[in-house]
Amino acid sequence: MEGLEDLPDDKLVAMCQKELPADLTAYRELLRRYEGLIYNTCFKLLGSRADAEEVAQDAMIQVFHKIHQFEGRAAFKTWLYKIVHNYCRNRISKIIRKREGQEAYEQHAADTMPDSDNPAENFEMSAHVEEALGKLKERDREIVVLKFMSGLTLQEIADVLDLGLSAAKMRLYRALDEFKEAYLRLEGDAPVPLPTEE
């Protein structure tokens, strides 16, 4: 009798469609056949072993859940690599957003916190940072701390705060604007007076 490793992809796919989720045998053979190639593709696209491992796993989980929808109009390998490519593209977008957020913060920090070789000035500056943080609304302070002191990614912040990614990004940018205003007021450079509460 022919072993699973000798079967073509389309027969393994048909077995998966018939047997999953009860029997994982054919799925495991597809996994064995392609996991190395998937990982290498992810690694080349993403340049990070950790990202490549995570994306490869996510893609194979997606195959597990979506293989019943595979109709055979293209080769299984083509369908599989479309999934892998989409996951990689999504991760690249996330990496770019994270990098842009980091660059925005670094530029923001460079604009608002002048360099100083004087330790007394540095201490005063960090006291101003603490004070400026203290003047923020709780929700603004929370997101600034999560991002720049806890080092969370925007996605992690979104998860922690039960927000969508774009909502987390908008909240962070608004909080940074508030922080900048609060910091500049403390430095005496603020273009606008402190708001008065009615």
The 8 nearest C-alpha neighbors of each residue, nearest first, counted from 0:
[[1, 2, 3, 5, 6, 4, 7, 10],
 [0, 2, 5, 3, 6, 4, 7, 10],
 [3, 1, 4, 5, 0, 6, 28, 25],
 [4, 2, 6, 5, 1, 28, 25, 11],
 [3, 5, 2, 6, 28, 7, 1, 32],
 [6, 4, 3, 2, 1, 7, 8, 11],
 [5, 7, 3, 4, 10, 8, 11, 2],
 [8, 6, 9, 10, 5, 11, 4, 3],
 [7, 9, 11, 10, 12, 6, 75, 29],
 [8, 10, 12, 11, 7, 13, 75, 71],
 [11, 9, 13, 12, 8, 7, 14, 6],
 [10, 12, 14, 8, 13, 9, 25, 15],
 [11, 13, 15, 9, 14, 10, 8, 16],
 [14, 12, 10, 16, 15, 11, 9, 17],
 [13, 15, 11, 17, 12, 16, 18, 25],
 [16, 14, 12, 18, 19, 17, 13, 25],
 [15, 17, 13, 67, 14, 18, 19, 12],
 [16, 18, 14, 15, 19, 13, 67, 12],
 [17, 19, 15, 22, 14, 16, 21, 20],
 [20, 18, 21, 15, 22, 16, 23, 17],
 [19, 21, 22, 18, 23, 15, 63, 16],
 [22, 20, 19, 18, 23, 17, 24, 15],
 [23, 21, 18, 19, 20, 24, 25, 15],
 [22, 24, 26, 25, 27, 19, 20, 21],
 [23, 25, 27, 26, 22, 28, 15, 3],
 [24, 26, 28, 27, 11, 15, 23, 14],
 [27, 25, 29, 23, 28, 24, 15, 30],
 [28, 26, 30, 24, 25, 29, 23, 31],
 [27, 29, 31, 25, 30, 26, 32, 24],
 [30, 28, 32, 26, 27, 31, 33, 25],
 [29, 31, 27, 28, 34, 33, 32, 26],
 [32, 30, 28, 29, 33, 34, 27, 35],
 [31, 33, 29, 30, 28, 34, 35, 36],
 [32, 34, 36, 30, 35, 31, 37, 29],
 [33, 35, 37, 30, 36, 31, 38, 32],
 [36, 34, 38, 37, 33, 39, 32, 31],
 [35, 37, 39, 33, 38, 34, 40, 32],
 [36, 38, 34, 40, 35, 39, 55, 33],
 [37, 39, 41, 35, 40, 55, 36, 51],
 [40, 38, 42, 36, 41, 37, 43, 35],
 [39, 41, 37, 43, 38, 42, 36, 44],
 [42, 40, 51, 38, 44, 39, 43, 45],
 [41, 43, 51, 39, 46, 45, 40, 44],
 [44, 42, 40, 41, 46, 45, 39, 47],
 [43, 45, 41, 42, 46, 40, 87, 51],
 [44, 46, 42, 47, 43, 41, 51, 91],
 [47, 45, 42, 43, 44, 48, 51, 41],
 [48, 46, 50, 49, 45, 42, 51, 43],
 [49, 47, 51, 50, 52, 42, 46, 45],
 [48, 50, 52, 51, 47, 53, 54, 42],
 [51, 49, 53, 47, 52, 48, 54, 45],
 [50, 52, 41, 42, 48, 54, 49, 53],
 [53, 51, 55, 49, 50, 54, 48, 56],
 [52, 54, 50, 56, 51, 55, 57, 49],
 [53, 55, 57, 51, 56, 52, 50, 58],
 [56, 54, 58, 52, 38, 57, 53, 51],
 [57, 55, 59, 53, 54, 58, 60, 52],
 [58, 56, 54, 60, 55, 59, 53, 61],
 [57, 59, 61, 55, 56, 60, 83, 54],
 [60, 58, 62, 56, 61, 57, 63, 55],
 [59, 61, 63, 57, 62, 58, 56, 64],
 [60, 62, 58, 64, 59, 63, 65, 57],
 [63, 61, 59, 65, 66, 60, 64, 58],
 [62, 64, 60, 61, 65, 66, 59, 26],
 [63, 65, 61, 62, 66, 60, 67, 59],
 [66, 64, 62, 67, 68, 63, 61, 69],
 [65, 67, 69, 68, 62, 63, 64, 16],
 [66, 68, 16, 65, 69, 64, 15, 70],
 [69, 67, 66, 65, 70, 16, 64, 71],
 [70, 68, 66, 67, 71, 65, 78, 75],
 [71, 69, 72, 68, 73, 67, 66, 75],
 [70, 72, 73, 69, 74, 75, 9, 78],
 [73, 71, 70, 74, 69, 75, 78, 77],
 [74, 72, 71, 77, 75, 78, 70, 76],
 [73, 75, 77, 76, 71, 78, 72, 9],
 [74, 76, 78, 77, 79, 73, 8, 71],
 [75, 77, 79, 74, 78, 80, 8, 73],
 [78, 76, 80, 74, 79, 75, 81, 73],
 [77, 79, 75, 81, 76, 80, 74, 82],
 [80, 78, 76, 82, 77, 81, 75, 83],
 [79, 81, 83, 77, 82, 78, 84, 76],
 [82, 80, 84, 78, 79, 83, 85, 77],
 [81, 83, 85, 80, 79, 84, 58, 86],
 [84, 82, 80, 86, 81, 85, 58, 87],
 [83, 85, 87, 81, 86, 82, 80, 88],
 [86, 84, 88, 82, 87, 83, 81, 89],
 [85, 87, 89, 83, 84, 88, 90, 82],
 [88, 86, 90, 84, 89, 85, 91, 83],
 [87, 89, 85, 91, 90, 86, 84, 92],
 [90, 88, 86, 92, 87, 91, 85, 93],
 [89, 91, 93, 87, 92, 88, 94, 86],
 [90, 92, 94, 88, 93, 89, 87, 95],
 [93, 91, 95, 89, 90, 94, 96, 88],
 [92, 94, 90, 96, 91, 95, 97, 89],
 [93, 95, 91, 97, 92, 96, 98, 90],
 [96, 94, 98, 92, 97, 93, 99, 91],
 [97, 95, 99, 93, 98, 94, 100, 92],
 [96, 98, 94, 100, 95, 99, 93, 101],
 [99, 97, 95, 101, 100, 96, 102, 94],
 [100, 98, 102, 96, 101, 97, 103, 95],
 [99, 101, 103, 97, 98, 102, 96, 104],
 [100, 102, 98, 104, 99, 103, 105, 97],
 [103, 101, 105, 99, 104, 100, 106, 98],
 [104, 102, 100, 106, 101, 105, 99, 107],
 [103, 105, 107, 101, 102, 106, 108, 100],
 [106, 104, 108, 102, 107, 103, 109, 101],
 [107, 105, 109, 103, 108, 104, 102, 110],
 [106, 108, 104, 110, 105, 109, 103, 111],
 [109, 107, 105, 111, 106, 112, 110, 104],
 [108, 110, 106, 107, 112, 111, 105, 113],
 [111, 109, 107, 108, 112, 106, 113, 105],
 [110, 112, 108, 109, 107, 113, 179, 183],
 [111, 113, 108, 109, 110, 114, 124, 107],
 [112, 114, 111, 109, 115, 110, 108, 124],
 [115, 113, 112, 116, 109, 121, 117, 120],
 [114, 116, 117, 121, 113, 120, 118, 112],
 [115, 117, 118, 114, 121, 120, 119, 113],
 [116, 118, 120, 115, 119, 121, 122, 114],
 [119, 117, 121, 120, 122, 116, 115, 123],
 [120, 118, 122, 121, 117, 123, 124, 116],
 [119, 121, 123, 117, 122, 118, 124, 115],
 [122, 120, 118, 124, 123, 119, 125, 117],
 [123, 121, 119, 125, 124, 120, 118, 126],
 [122, 124, 126, 120, 121, 125, 127, 119],
 [123, 125, 121, 127, 126, 122, 120, 128],
 [124, 126, 128, 122, 127, 123, 121, 129],
 [125, 127, 123, 129, 124, 128, 130, 122],
 [128, 126, 130, 124, 125, 129, 131, 123],
 [129, 127, 125, 131, 126, 130, 132, 124],
 [130, 128, 126, 132, 127, 131, 133, 125],
 [129, 131, 127, 133, 132, 128, 126, 134],
 [130, 132, 128, 182, 181, 134, 133, 129],
 [133, 131, 129, 130, 134, 135, 140, 128],
 [132, 134, 130, 131, 135, 129, 140, 136],
 [135, 133, 131, 132, 130, 136, 181, 178],
 [136, 134, 132, 140, 133, 139, 137, 178],
 [137, 135, 139, 138, 140, 134, 133, 141],
 [136, 138, 140, 139, 141, 135, 133, 142],
 [137, 139, 141, 136, 140, 142, 135, 174],
 [140, 138, 174, 136, 141, 142, 137, 135],
 [139, 141, 137, 143, 135, 138, 142, 132],
 [140, 142, 138, 144, 139, 143, 137, 145],
 [141, 143, 145, 144, 139, 140, 171, 146],
 [144, 142, 146, 140, 145, 141, 147, 139],
 [143, 145, 148, 141, 142, 146, 147, 140],
 [146, 144, 149, 142, 143, 151, 148, 147],
 [147, 145, 150, 151, 143, 144, 149, 148],
 [146, 148, 150, 144, 149, 143, 145, 151],
 [147, 149, 144, 150, 145, 146, 143, 151],
 [148, 150, 145, 151, 147, 146, 144, 143],
 [151, 149, 146, 147, 148, 145, 152, 144],
 [152, 150, 146, 149, 155, 145, 156, 153],
 [153, 151, 155, 154, 156, 150, 146, 97],
 [152, 154, 156, 155, 157, 151, 167, 168],
 [153, 155, 157, 152, 156, 164, 158, 167],
 [156, 154, 158, 152, 157, 153, 151, 159],
 [155, 157, 153, 159, 158, 154, 160, 151],
 [156, 158, 162, 154, 160, 167, 155, 164],
 [159, 157, 155, 161, 156, 160, 154, 162],
 [160, 158, 156, 157, 161, 155, 162, 154],
 [159, 161, 157, 162, 158, 156, 167, 155],
 [162, 160, 158, 157, 159, 163, 156, 167],
 [163, 161, 157, 160, 167, 166, 164, 158],
 [162, 164, 166, 165, 157, 167, 161, 158],
 [163, 165, 167, 166, 157, 154, 168, 162],
 [164, 166, 168, 167, 163, 169, 162, 157],
 [167, 165, 169, 163, 168, 164, 162, 170],
 [168, 166, 170, 164, 157, 165, 169, 162],
 [167, 169, 165, 171, 166, 170, 164, 172],
 [170, 168, 166, 172, 171, 167, 165, 173],
 [169, 171, 167, 173, 168, 172, 174, 166],
 [172, 170, 174, 168, 169, 173, 142, 167],
 [173, 171, 175, 169, 174, 170, 168, 176],
 [172, 174, 176, 170, 175, 171, 169, 177],
 [173, 175, 139, 177, 171, 176, 172, 170],
 [176, 174, 178, 172, 177, 173, 179, 171],
 [175, 177, 179, 173, 174, 178, 180, 172],
 [178, 176, 174, 180, 175, 179, 181, 173],
 [179, 177, 175, 181, 176, 180, 182, 174],
 [178, 180, 182, 176, 177, 181, 175, 183],
 [179, 181, 183, 177, 182, 178, 184, 176],
 [180, 182, 178, 131, 184, 179, 183, 177],
 [183, 181, 179, 131, 185, 184, 180, 178],
 [182, 184, 186, 189, 180, 188, 185, 181],
 [185, 183, 189, 187, 181, 186, 182, 188],
 [184, 186, 182, 183, 187, 181, 127, 131],
 [185, 187, 183, 184, 188, 182, 189, 127],
 [186, 188, 184, 185, 189, 183, 182, 190],
 [189, 187, 183, 186, 184, 190, 185, 182],
 [188, 190, 184, 183, 191, 187, 180, 192],
 [189, 191, 188, 192, 184, 183, 180, 187],
 [190, 192, 189, 193, 184, 180, 194, 188],
 [193, 191, 194, 190, 189, 184, 195, 180],
 [194, 192, 195, 191, 184, 181, 189, 180],
 [193, 195, 192, 196, 191, 197, 181, 180],
 [196, 194, 197, 193, 192, 191, 134, 181],
 [195, 197, 194, 193, 192, 136, 134, 135],
 [196, 195, 194, 193, 192, 136, 191, 134]]
